[in-house]
Amino acid sequence: MYVHVGDDTLVRLSDIIAILDMQTVNESEPMQDMLEKKKESVVNIADGPYKSLVITPNHMYLTPVALATLKKKAMNDTR
């Protein structure tokens, strides 16, 4: 199953390691450091400010979709 994370981007549900909300990412110095160190694997699919960060083994997606919405999509796909 796949989860639509924004724009035209689909991520395989089994590849998702974590989904974090914007506030958690922005307030966490370790998260900011990780984004900076791994910037080549960061994919910004948000036209404006992002609402969530979706982490997979190969990419980190900055998405305009809210954490609660992504969670609902993932839960609906597993039923």
KABEL-V746027 format. One line per field, one symbol per residue. psi: psi as a letter, one per 40 degrees, with the letter a starting at -180 (. if undefined). A space follows every 50 residues. Layout:
psi=???
This chain:
psi=iihheibfhhhhdeehdihiidddddehdddddddddfddehhhehdaii dihhhiddihhhiehiddddddddddee.
